[in-house]
């Protein structure tokens, strides 16, 4: 009778007997990453639900309007389908997928690519406030002649309110994709101002606690806030150069009517930058004040300890002298000697205590 292995097909010989079928990798559709896709003509949204390729086809068939597609944390495979339709540059697409980019503005042929860092103030009462007070995210925007594609990273930086506000203002929305870019930048920079105001309140509270007579302010809390201010600075300061480019006619995709709006964004950004610079200096001063206060408290403690040691040394010295085993010690056999020595000890201790108290050592 032949061995069982001989009955197996030749192609299967030498393989393991595991017959579990391999599950195919599920491909997530592009629609799972698209938050919204809309076609706008003359500042008004066309009715219906659109796919990314159907929307741009409709716009180019009409010869007017533009498409606004919102994406949330797409992976490389999903965004590639949109990039092929809209002819997005591969380097910009790579940056949009990987995130963790510095604020910047780049021009690829007839497309603009802008990165903005978003911020969210968590506050001291948030669960992550012990280690993180300001949470950051990113918004990337691809701007073309007839499309806007926004890519968000993070859960706090939704653009639904921006889209709704623009849809309520058809005249502004009719200015095209550049108006959408301005609305996004304006919203992000306004958030910078809101966060800086909240941080300013925190710093004022810390300053009050630091200079209270008996405060228990910990330097670690100031270090945490200082670190978050530096993180906020890395998000805000680099955005200045891209915004100024847009006000100076960096690209024909941003018409003159929209550039003047970016000047207002630039003014608000300068205000936020100046506030952050002031925060950094003030927090450094508070850290120095806390450390100086800790040093002073330690010096006071050492003075108190030294004063008590000096007081205790008086009876210790006298007890040590009269505790020696010699017969010829003065007043050793005197009947009132014990009371005299005890009284002298008490007087000397009280005198030292009064001296240290008057010098504010105790």
Secondary structure, 3 states (H helix, E strand, C coil): CCCHHHHCCHHHCCCCCCCCCCCCCCCCCHHHCEEEEEEEECCEECCCCCCHHHHHHHHHHHCCCEEEEEEECCCHHHHHHHHHHHCCCHHHHHHHHHCCCCCEEEEECCEEEEEEEEEEECCCCCCCCCCCCEEEEEEEEEECCCEEEEEEECCCCCCHHHHHHHHCCHHHHCCCHHHHHHHHHHHHHHHHHHHHHHHHHHHHHHHHHHCCCCCCCCHHHHHHHHHHHHHHHHHHCCHHHHHHHHHCCCCCCCCHHHHHHHHHHHHHHHHHHHHHHHHHHHHHHHHHHHHHHHHHHHHHHHHHHHHHHHHHHHHHHHHHHHCCCCCCCCCCCCCCHHHHHHHHHHHHHHHHHHHHHHCCCC
